Amino acid sequence: MEWNADRVIESFDNAKEENVLDRYRNGQVVELPADHEVWMTGDIHDHRTNFKKLVGAAKLDENPTRHLVLHELLHGDHFDNDGREDSWKMLHMAAELKCDFPDQVHFLMANHDLAQIHGEGIMKAGLSVCEAFNKAIKRDFPGHDMSVQVSITEFLLSLPLAIRCPNGLWFSHSLPADDQVEGFDYGVFERSPLTPKDYAKRVGPVYQLIWGRKYTPAGIAKFAEKVGASLFVTGHQPQESGSTSVGDQLMIVDSSHNQGVFLPLSTSDTYTVDEMQSRLRKYVSVDLDDS
Ligand SMILES: [Mn+2]
């Protein structure tokens, strides 16, 4: 397939604008209105079937008060024989979806986005996932790869950090580790624009939020108090069965494989973790024909 660099760049630029101008965005947080519906997902990692099922089942055009939360779309396993990985296409589909439904599609920044922005970091099977990603852009946009890469970087930099709902629900890619909750720079959620210091490895609040892994119910409770939330849904930690809960305030969901799940919720009802558990939907239960 022949790709037109100008058109792809235009999509990323427009989606970036929509992210920045999101009518529900306040600083780095998207604040969803009451009595709406929100479908929280886990990391997608270029799982194209799950993405198609999700978008098909959501029927955003027929459900104007339904929101879709997307994160960590890039870096999957569609490699060609030369090690080029083309999840830029997934990102592009998501960017176009944001342009089509700017008030209903919302992103969360994830650690793979940050790695791609910095062009470094994550290795998979001895290969740099960022390099493999850039190599596919070079393959698909000969002579224009740098400008496509820049538009992707700018799009990724425009992603908000968190989404919150009137019922105390909070969505982010991950949460800060226990030992970072106390010293965490909570001002990052109101700050705009963010600075390189915010993204800094290990010490920046963006990094700490989206890379965090070691948290316990006690640390989560403290973070909840700090941000005024009561219940969290995140991704980031792979879940073979699709999901897991941590204590009574956190559900982790994964959308990157066949047993993956997503979580339809109301922005106003209150839930326990068990109630959220019972609302999980497996992608295998969704017919592709729904789309
Ligand atoms: Mn992650």
Residues whose N, C-alpha, C, O or C-beta is under 5 A from the ligand:
A	BS01	MN	A110 N111 I210 H236
